[in-house]
Amino acid sequence: MDFDHINSLIPFYENLLTERQKEIIKYYYYEDLSLTEIAENLDISRNAVYDTIRKTRGILEEYESKLHLKKDSQERLAKYSELNGHCDGEGKDILQELIIKEEKYE
């Protein structure tokens, strides 16, 4: 599974993960720590870190395949960009607010 793809799913589904899964996945994807470094930080085996990352990747993929939050977000952003050219004044301001909210997940 592609590193960037999994990294892009985390903001959409992290609240559905256990605290341990969140902790390990953030160390790995956001802080770029090695499996060994994560294991040392958490006082667990390297294999436990690997298994958690592997399992969590599968969970994130499964959530996206069922809920489509990332895909839907990308589609909304595309529509917002399309609409942006047809708005002015207050409509453009409202649309910009929506784009900013949507981009916080990207």
KOLRO-707729 format. One record per atom (N, C-alpha, C, O, CB): residue number from 1; atom name; x, y, z negated. Coordinates in Angstrom, 2 decimals. Glycine has a CB too. Example, Ala and Ser with C-alpha at 12.3 -4.5 7.8 and 13.67 -1.06 7.14 Angstrom:
   resi   name      east     north        up
      1      N     13.19     -5.69     -7.80
      1     CA     12.30     -4.50     -7.80
      1      C     13.20     -3.30     -7.80
      1      O     14.24     -3.32     -8.46
      1     CB     11.31     -4.47     -9.05
      2      N     12.85     -2.25     -7.08
      2     CA     13.67     -1.06     -7.14
      2      C     12.90      0.03     -7.87
      2      O     13.41      1.14     -8.04
      2     CB     14.08     -0.60     -5.72
% end
This chain:
   resi   name      east     north        up
      1      N      0.84     -1.19      0.00
      1     CA      0.00      0.00      0.00
      1      C      0.88      1.24      0.00
      1      O      1.89      1.32     -0.69
      1     CB     -0.95      0.01     -1.22
      2      N      0.47      2.17      0.77
      2     CA      1.22      3.40      0.95
      2      C      1.23      4.24     -0.33
      2      O      0.19      4.48     -0.94
      2     CB      0.62      4.21      2.10
      3      N      2.43      4.70     -0.71
      3     CA      2.62      5.49     -1.93
      3      C      1.74      6.74     -1.92
      3      O      1.03      7.02     -2.89
      3     CB      4.10      5.89     -2.09
      4      N      1.77      7.48     -0.82
      4     CA      1.00      8.72     -0.72
      4      C     -0.50      8.46     -0.78
      4      O     -1.25      9.24     -1.37
      4     CB      1.34      9.46      0.56
      5      N     -0.93      7.38     -0.18
      5     CA     -2.36      7.04     -0.20
      5      C     -2.84      6.77     -1.63
      5      O     -3.86      7.30     -2.07
      5     CB     -2.65      5.81      0.70
      6      N     -2.10      5.94     -2.34
      6     CA     -2.47      5.63     -3.72
      6      C     -2.40      6.90     -4.56
      6      O     -3.30      7.17     -5.36
      6     CB     -1.54      4.54     -4.33
      7      N     -1.36      7.68     -4.38
      7     CA     -1.21      8.94     -5.10
      7      C     -2.41      9.86     -4.87
      7      O     -2.85     10.56     -5.78
      7     CB      0.08      9.65     -4.68
      8      N     -2.95      9.86     -3.65
      8     CA     -4.10     10.72     -3.34
      8      C     -5.41     10.21     -3.94
      8      O     -6.36     10.98     -4.08
      8     CB     -4.25     10.84     -1.84
      9      N     -5.47      8.94     -4.30
      9     CA     -6.68      8.38     -4.92
      9      C     -6.77      8.67     -6.41
      9      O     -7.86      8.72     -6.98
      9     CB     -6.74      6.89     -4.69
     10      N     -5.63      8.87     -7.04
     10     CA     -5.58      9.02     -8.50
     10      C     -6.49     10.13     -9.01
     10      O     -7.26      9.89     -9.95
     10     CB     -4.16      9.30     -8.94
     11      N     -6.45     11.35     -8.44
     11     CA     -7.31     12.41     -8.98
     11      C     -8.81     12.08     -8.94
     11      O     -9.58     12.54     -9.78
     11     CB     -7.07     13.69     -8.22
     12      N     -9.21     11.29     -7.96
     12     CA    -10.62     10.95     -7.83
     12      C    -11.08      9.90     -8.83
     12      O    -12.23      9.92     -9.28
     12     CB    -10.90     10.47     -6.43
     13      N    -10.20      8.98     -9.19
     13     CA    -10.62      7.82     -9.97
     13      C     -9.90      7.64    -11.30
     13      O    -10.17      6.67    -12.00
     13     CB    -10.44      6.61     -9.16
     14      N     -9.00      8.54    -11.67
     14     CA     -8.22      8.32    -12.88
     14      C     -9.07      8.20    -14.14
     14      O     -8.69      7.49    -15.07
     14     CB     -7.23      9.45    -13.06
     15      N    -10.20      8.86    -14.18
     15     CA    -11.05      8.77    -15.38
     15      C    -11.74      7.42    -15.52
     15      O    -12.34      7.13    -16.55
     15     CB    -12.09      9.87    -15.35
     16      N    -11.65      6.60    -14.50
     16     CA    -12.23      5.25    -14.55
     16      C    -11.20      4.21    -14.98
     16      O    -11.52      3.04    -15.16
     16     CB    -12.81      4.88    -13.20
     17      N     -9.95      4.65    -15.15
     17     CA     -8.88      3.74    -15.56
     17      C     -8.76      3.72    -17.08
     17      O     -9.21      4.64    -17.76
     17     CB     -7.54      4.16    -14.92
     18      N     -8.13      2.68    -17.59
     18     CA     -7.85      2.64    -19.03
     18      C     -6.74      3.65    -19.33
     18      O     -6.04      4.11    -18.42
     18     CB     -7.44      1.19    -19.49
     19      N     -6.58      3.98    -20.59
     19     CA     -5.53      4.92    -20.98
     19      C     -4.15      4.40    -20.59
     19      O     -3.31      5.16    -20.11
     19     CB     -5.58      5.19    -22.49
     20      N     -3.91      3.11    -20.77
     20     CA     -2.62      2.52    -20.43
     20      C     -2.38      2.57    -18.93
     20      O     -1.28      2.90    -18.48
     20     CB     -2.54      1.06    -20.93
     21      N     -3.40      2.24    -18.15
     21     CA     -3.26      2.32    -16.69
     21      C     -2.95      3.75    -16.25
     21      O     -2.07      3.97    -15.42
     21     CB     -4.55      1.82    -16.00
     22      N     -3.67      4.72    -16.82
     22     CA     -3.41      6.12    -16.48
     22      C     -1.99      6.52    -16.81
     22      O     -1.31      7.16    -16.01
     22     CB     -4.39      7.04    -17.21
     23      N     -1.54      6.13    -17.99
     23     CA     -0.21      6.50    -18.45
     23      C      0.86      5.94    -17.51
     23      O      1.77      6.67    -17.09
     23     CB      0.01      5.99    -19.88
     24      N      0.76      4.67    -17.19
     24     CA      1.76      4.02    -16.34
     24      C      1.71      4.57    -14.93
     24      O      2.75      4.84    -14.33
     24     CB      1.54      2.51    -16.33
     25      N      0.53      4.73    -14.39
     25     CA      0.39      5.21    -13.01
     25      C      0.89      6.65    -12.88
     25      O      1.48      7.00    -11.86
     25     CB     -1.08      5.11    -12.56
     26      N      0.66      7.47    -13.89
     26     CA      1.16      8.84    -13.84
     26      C      2.68      8.88    -13.94
     26      O      3.32      9.64    -13.22
     26     CB      0.54      9.68    -14.97
     27      N      3.26      8.06    -14.80
     27     CA      4.73      7.97    -14.86
     27      C      5.30      7.58    -13.49
     27      O      6.28      8.16    -13.03
     27     CB      5.17      6.95    -15.93
     28      N      4.67      6.60    -12.87
     28     CA      5.19      6.06    -11.62
     28      C      4.96      7.01    -10.44
     28      O      5.88      7.27     -9.66
     28     CB      4.54      4.72    -11.33
     29      N      3.75      7.52    -10.31
     29     CA      3.42      8.33     -9.13
     29      C      3.70      9.82     -9.29
     29      O      4.09     10.47     -8.33
     29     CB      1.97      8.15     -8.79
     30      N      3.52     10.36    -10.47
     30     CA      3.71     11.80    -10.66
     30      C      5.10     12.16    -11.16
     30      O      5.66     13.18    -10.76
     30     CB      2.68     12.33    -11.63
     31      N      5.65     11.33    -12.03
     31     CA      6.96     11.65    -12.60
     31      C      8.09     10.87    -11.93
     31      O      9.26     11.07    -12.24
     31     CB      6.95     11.36    -14.09
     32      N      7.72      9.99    -11.00
     32     CA      8.69      9.25    -10.19
     32      C      9.67      8.45    -11.04
     32      O     10.85      8.35    -10.70
     32     CB      9.45     10.20     -9.29
     33      N      9.19      7.87    -12.14
     33     CA     10.04      7.04    -12.98
     33      C     10.10      5.63    -12.41
     33      O      9.14      5.15    -11.79
     33     CB      9.52      7.02    -14.44
     34      N     11.21      4.97    -12.63
     34     CA     11.36      3.59    -12.19
     34      C     10.57      2.67    -13.13
     34      O     10.14      3.08    -14.20
     34     CB     12.86      3.18    -12.14
     35      N     10.41      1.43    -12.69
     35     CA      9.72      0.45    -13.54
     35      C     10.47      0.28    -14.86
     35      O      9.86      0.18    -15.92
     35     CB      9.58     -0.91    -12.82
     36      N     11.77      0.25    -14.78
     36     CA     12.60      0.09    -15.98
     36      C     12.44      1.28    -16.92
     36      O     12.32      1.10    -18.13
     36     CB     14.08     -0.09    -15.60
     37      N     12.45      2.48    -16.38
     37     CA     12.29      3.67    -17.21
     37      C     10.93      3.70    -17.90
     37      O     10.82      4.04    -19.08
     37     CB     12.47      4.94    -16.37
     38      N      9.91      3.33    -17.17
     38     CA      8.56      3.28    -17.75
     38      C      8.51      2.24    -18.86
     38      O      7.97      2.49    -19.93
     38     CB      7.50      2.97    -16.67
     39      N      9.08      1.07    -18.59
     39     CA      9.10     -0.01    -19.59
     39      C      9.81      0.44    -20.86
     39      O      9.34      0.17    -21.96
     39     CB      9.78     -1.26    -19.02
     40      N     10.92      1.12    -20.70
     40     CA     11.65      1.61    -21.87
     40      C     10.86      2.66    -22.63
     40      O     10.82      2.64    -23.86
     40     CB     13.01      2.19    -21.44
     41      N     10.22      3.58    -21.91
     41     CA      9.41      4.64    -22.55
     41      C      8.25      4.07    -23.34
     41      O      7.90      4.59    -24.40
     41     CB      8.88      5.61    -21.50
     42      N      7.67      3.00    -22.84
     42     CA      6.47      2.44    -23.47
     42      C      6.76      1.20    -24.32
     42      O      5.86      0.64    -24.94
     42     CB      5.45      2.09    -22.40
     43      N      8.01      0.80    -24.35
     43     CA      8.43     -0.37    -25.11
     43      C      7.63     -1.62    -24.71
     43      O      7.11     -2.35    -25.55
     43     CB      8.27     -0.11    -26.61
     44      N      7.57     -1.82    -23.39
     44     CA      6.94     -3.02    -22.83
     44      C      7.88     -3.59    -21.79
     44      O      8.88     -2.96    -21.45
     44     CB      5.53     -2.70    -22.21
     45      N      7.57     -4.75    -21.28
     45     CA      8.46     -5.37    -20.29
     45      C      8.29     -4.71    -18.92
     45      O      7.25     -4.14    -18.60
     45     CB      8.17     -6.89    -20.18
     46      N      9.35     -4.80    -18.15
     46     CA      9.32     -4.28    -16.78
     46      C      8.23     -4.99    -15.98
     46      O      7.55     -4.38    -15.16
     46     CB     10.71     -4.45    -16.09
     47      N      8.09     -6.29    -16.22
     47     CA      7.07     -7.07    -15.52
     47      C      5.65     -6.58    -15.87
     47      O      4.77     -6.56    -15.01
     47     CB      7.21     -8.56    -15.88
     48      N      5.45     -6.20    -17.13
     48     CA      4.14     -5.67    -17.53
     48      C      3.84     -4.36    -16.79
     48      O      2.71     -4.11    -16.39
     48     CB      4.09     -5.44    -19.07
     49      N      4.86     -3.55    -16.62
     49     CA      4.70     -2.29    -15.87
     49      C      4.34     -2.61    -14.42
     49      O      3.40     -2.05    -13.87
     49     CB      5.99     -1.42    -15.93
     50      N      5.11     -3.51    -13.81
     50     CA      4.85     -3.90    -12.43
     50      C      3.43     -4.43    -12.25
     50      O      2.72     -4.03    -11.34
     50     CB      5.87     -4.95    -11.97
     51      N      3.03     -5.34    -13.12
     51     CA      1.69     -5.93    -13.04
     51      C      0.60     -4.87    -13.19
     51      O     -0.41     -4.92    -12.49
     51     CB      1.52     -7.01    -14.11
     52      N      0.80     -3.93    -14.10
     52     CA     -0.19     -2.87    -14.31
     52      C     -0.30     -1.99    -13.08
     52      O     -1.41     -1.62    -12.67
     52     CB      0.17     -2.02    -15.53
     53      N      0.83     -1.63    -12.48
     53     CA      0.81     -0.80    -11.27
     53      C      0.12     -1.55    -10.14
     53      O     -0.73     -0.98     -9.45
     53     CB      2.24     -0.40    -10.86
     54      N      0.48     -2.80     -9.95
     54     CA     -0.13     -3.61     -8.88
     54      C     -1.64     -3.73     -9.09
     54      O     -2.42     -3.54     -8.15
     54     CB      0.52     -5.01     -8.84
     55      N     -2.04     -4.03    -10.30
     55     CA     -3.47     -4.18    -10.60
     55      C     -4.20     -2.85    -10.42
     55      O     -5.30     -2.81     -9.87
     55     CB     -3.66     -4.70    -12.04
     56      N     -3.60     -1.77    -10.88
     56     CA     -4.23     -0.46    -10.80
     56      C     -4.37      0.00     -9.36
     56      O     -5.38      0.62     -9.00
     56     CB     -3.44      0.57    -11.61
     57      N     -3.37     -0.28     -8.53
     57     CA     -3.49      0.03     -7.09
     57      C     -4.73     -0.65     -6.50
     57      O     -5.51     -0.04     -5.76
     57     CB     -2.21     -0.41     -6.32
     58      N     -4.89     -1.92     -6.84
     58     CA     -6.05     -2.65     -6.34
     58      C     -7.36     -2.07     -6.83
     58      O     -8.33     -1.99     -6.07
     58     CB     -5.97     -4.10     -6.75
     59      N     -7.38     -1.65     -8.08
     59     CA     -8.58     -1.04     -8.65
     59      C     -8.91      0.27     -7.92
     59      O    -10.06      0.51     -7.57
     59     CB     -8.39     -0.77    -10.17
     60      N     -7.89      1.10     -7.71
     60     CA     -8.10      2.38     -7.01
     60      C     -8.62      2.14     -5.59
     60      O     -9.53      2.84     -5.14
     60     CB     -6.79      3.19     -6.96
     61      N     -8.05      1.17     -4.90
     61     CA     -8.50      0.84     -3.54
     61      C     -9.95      0.35     -3.56
     61      O    -10.75      0.70     -2.70
     61     CB     -7.59     -0.24     -2.91
     62      N    -10.26     -0.47     -4.55
     62     CA    -11.63     -1.00     -4.66
     62      C    -12.64      0.12     -4.92
     62      O    -13.71      0.16     -4.31
     62     CB    -11.72     -2.05     -5.78
     63      N    -12.29      1.03     -5.82
     63     CA    -13.18      2.16     -6.09
     63      C    -13.41      2.97     -4.82
     63      O    -14.54      3.34     -4.51
     63     CB    -12.60      3.06     -7.19
     64      N    -12.34      3.25     -4.08
     64     CA    -12.49      4.05     -2.86
     64      C    -13.32      3.30     -1.82
     64      O    -14.13      3.92     -1.12
     64     CB    -11.12      4.40     -2.28
     65      N    -13.13      2.00     -1.72
     65     CA    -13.90      1.24     -0.73
     65      C    -15.39      1.21     -1.06
     65      O    -16.23      1.07     -0.17
     65     CB    -13.37     -0.19     -0.64
     66      N    -15.72      1.35     -2.34
     66     CA    -17.13      1.33     -2.74
     66      C    -17.73      2.73     -2.87
     66      O    -18.89      2.94     -2.53
     66     CB    -17.29      0.60     -4.06
     67      N    -16.95      3.69     -3.36
     67     CA    -17.49      5.01     -3.68
     67      C    -17.16      6.09     -2.64
     67      O    -17.89      7.07     -2.52
     67     CB    -16.98      5.44     -5.02
     68      N    -16.08      5.92     -1.92
     68     CA    -15.69      6.83     -0.83
     68      C    -15.50      8.28     -1.26
     68      O    -15.75      9.19     -0.47
     68     CB    -16.72      6.78      0.26
     69      N    -15.08      8.52     -2.49
     69     CA    -14.94      9.89     -2.97
     69      C    -13.88     10.67     -2.19
     69      O    -14.10     11.82     -1.83
     69     CB    -14.59      9.90     -4.45
     70      N    -12.74     10.04     -1.93
     70     CA    -11.68     10.73     -1.18
     70      C    -12.13     10.98      0.26
     70      O    -11.98     12.09      0.77
     70     CB    -10.37      9.89     -1.19
     71      N    -12.67      9.98      0.89
     71     CA    -13.13     10.11      2.28
     71      C    -14.19     11.20      2.39
     71      O    -14.14     12.04      3.30
     71     CB    -13.69      8.76      2.79
     72      N    -15.14     11.20      1.48
     72     CA    -16.20     12.20      1.50
     72      C    -15.64     13.61      1.26
     72      O    -16.10     14.57      1.87
     72     CB    -17.27     11.88      0.45
     73      N    -14.66     13.71      0.39
     73     CA    -14.02     14.99      0.12
     73      C    -13.34     15.52      1.37
     73      O    -13.45     16.71      1.70
     73     CB    -13.02     14.86     -1.02
     74      N    -12.63     14.66      2.07
     74     CA    -11.96     15.07      3.29
     74      C    -12.97     15.52      4.35
     74      O    -12.72     16.49      5.07
     74     CB    -11.10     13.93      3.83
     75      N    -14.08     14.83      4.42
     75     CA    -15.12     15.22      5.38
     75      C    -15.73     16.57      5.01
     75      O    -15.99     17.40      5.89
     75     CB    -16.22     14.15      5.45
     76      N    -15.96     16.80      3.72
     76     CA    -16.50     18.10      3.29
     76      C    -15.52     19.22      3.61
     76      O    -15.93     20.28      4.09
     76     CB    -16.80     18.08      1.79
     77      N    -14.24     18.99      3.34
     77     CA    -13.24     20.02      3.63
     77      C    -13.21     20.36      5.11
     77      O    -13.08     21.53      5.48
     77     CB    -11.85     19.57      3.18
     78      N    -13.34     19.36      5.95
     78     CA    -13.37     19.60      7.40
     78      C    -14.59     20.44      7.78
     78      O    -14.48     21.36      8.59
     78     CB    -13.37     18.27      8.17
     79      N    -15.73     20.13      7.20
     79     CA    -16.96     20.90      7.49
     79      C    -16.86     22.32      6.95
     79      O    -17.30     23.27      7.60
     79     CB    -18.20     20.20      6.87
     80      N    -16.27     22.47      5.76
     80     CA    -16.09     23.81      5.19
     80      C    -15.20     24.66      6.10
     80      O    -15.47     25.84      6.32
     80     CB    -15.48     23.72      3.77
     81      N    -14.15     24.06      6.61
     81     CA    -13.25     24.79      7.51
     81      C    -13.98     25.19      8.78
     81      O    -13.79     26.30      9.30
     81     CB    -12.01     23.94      7.86
     82      N    -14.80     24.31      9.27
     82     CA    -15.60     24.61     10.47
     82      C    -16.57     25.75     10.19
     82      O    -16.72     26.66     11.00
     82     CB    -16.37     23.35     10.94
     83      N    -17.23     25.69      9.05
     83     CA    -18.18     26.73      8.67
     83      C    -17.52     28.08      8.42
     83      O    -18.11     29.13      8.67
     83     CB    -18.94     26.31      7.43
     84      N    -16.30     28.04      7.94
     84     CA    -15.58     29.26      7.57
     84      C    -15.53     30.25      8.73
     84      O    -15.58     31.46      8.52
     84     CB    -14.16     28.92      7.10
     85      N    -15.42     29.75      9.94
     85     CA    -15.38     30.61     11.12
     85      C    -16.71     31.24     11.46
     85      O    -16.77     32.16     12.28
     85     CB    -14.90     29.84     12.29
     86      N    -17.79     30.76     10.86
     86     CA    -19.13     31.26     11.18
     86      C    -19.74     32.10     10.06
     86      O    -20.89     32.53     10.15
     86     CB    -20.04     30.10     11.49
     87      N    -18.97     32.33      9.00
     87     CA    -19.48     33.07      7.85
     87      C    -18.80     34.42      7.74
     87      O    -17.71     34.65      8.26
     87     CB    -19.28     32.27      6.55
     88      N    -19.49     35.31      7.03
     88     CA    -18.86     36.57      6.69
     88      C    -19.39     37.01      5.32
     88      O    -20.39     36.49      4.84
     88     CB    -19.13     37.66      7.78
     89      N    -18.71     37.97      4.71
     89     CA    -19.16     38.54      3.45
     89      C    -19.32     37.53      2.34
     89      O    -18.42     36.74      2.06
     89     CB    -20.45     39.23      3.65
     90      N    -20.48     37.56      1.70
     90     CA    -20.76     36.71      0.54
     90      C    -20.72     35.23      0.90
     90      O    -20.27     34.41      0.09
     90     CB    -22.10     37.06     -0.06
     91      N    -21.19     34.89      2.07
     91     CA    -21.16     33.49      2.52
     91      C    -19.75     32.96      2.59
     91      O    -19.49     31.82      2.21
     91     CB    -21.83     33.35      3.87
     92      N    -18.83     33.79      3.07
     92     CA    -17.43     33.39      3.16
     92      C    -16.83     33.22      1.75
     92      O    -16.04     32.31      1.52
     92     CB    -16.62     34.45      3.96
     93      N    -17.22     34.10      0.83
     93     CA    -16.73     34.00     -0.56
     93      C    -17.21     32.71     -1.21
     93      O    -16.43     32.02     -1.88
     93     CB    -17.21     35.21     -1.38
     94      N    -18.47     32.38     -1.03
     94     CA    -19.03     31.15     -1.59
     94      C    -18.33     29.94     -0.99
     94      O    -17.98     28.99     -1.69
     94     CB    -20.56     31.07     -1.35
     95      N    -18.14     29.97      0.30
     95     CA    -17.48     28.86      0.98
     95      C    -16.04     28.70      0.49
     95      O    -15.57     27.58      0.31
     95     CB    -17.50     29.08      2.50
     96      N    -15.36     29.80      0.26
     96     CA    -13.99     29.75     -0.25
     96      C    -13.95     29.13     -1.64
     96      O    -13.03     28.37     -1.95
     96     CB    -13.39     31.16     -0.29
     97      N    -14.93     29.43     -2.48
     97     CA    -15.02     28.80     -3.80
     97      C    -15.17     27.28     -3.68
     97      O    -14.54     26.52     -4.41
     97     CB    -16.20     29.39     -4.61
     98      N    -16.01     26.86     -2.76
     98     CA    -16.21     25.42     -2.54
     98      C    -14.93     24.75     -2.06
     98      O    -14.60     23.65     -2.50
     98     CB    -17.34     25.18     -1.53
     99      N    -14.22     25.41     -1.17
     99     CA    -12.97     24.85     -0.65
     99      C    -11.96     24.71     -1.78
     99      O    -11.28     23.68     -1.88
     99     CB    -12.41     25.75      0.47
    100      N    -11.84     25.72     -2.61
    100     CA    -10.89     25.67     -3.74
    100      C    -11.23     24.53     -4.68
    100      O    -10.34     23.79     -5.11
    100     CB    -10.88     27.01     -4.51
    101      N    -12.50     24.37     -5.00
    101     CA    -12.91     23.26     -5.88
    101      C    -12.58     21.91     -5.27
    101      O    -12.11     21.00     -5.96
    101     CB    -14.42     23.33     -6.18
    102      N    -12.83     21.78     -3.98
    102     CA    -12.58     20.52     -3.29
    102      C    -11.08     20.22     -3.19
    102      O    -10.66     19.07     -3.33
    102     CB    -13.21     20.56     -1.88
    103      N    -10.29     21.24     -2.96
    103     CA     -8.85     21.04     -2.77
    103      C     -8.12     20.66     -4.06
    103      O     -6.99     20.17     -4.01
    103     CB     -8.23     22.30     -2.20
    104      N     -8.74     20.88     -5.20
    104     CA     -8.07     20.51     -6.45
    104      C     -7.83     19.01     -6.53
    104      O     -6.97     18.56     -7.29
    104     CB     -8.89     20.97     -7.67
    105      N     -8.57     18.24     -5.75
    105     CA     -8.37     16.79     -5.73
    105      C     -7.37     16.35     -4.68
    105      O     -6.84     15.25     -4.76
    105     CB     -9.68     16.10     -5.48
    106      N     -7.13     17.18     -3.74
    106     CA     -6.22     16.81     -2.63
    106      C     -4.78     16.89     -3.04
    106      O     -3.89     16.61     -2.24
    106     CB     -6.44     17.70     -1.42
% end
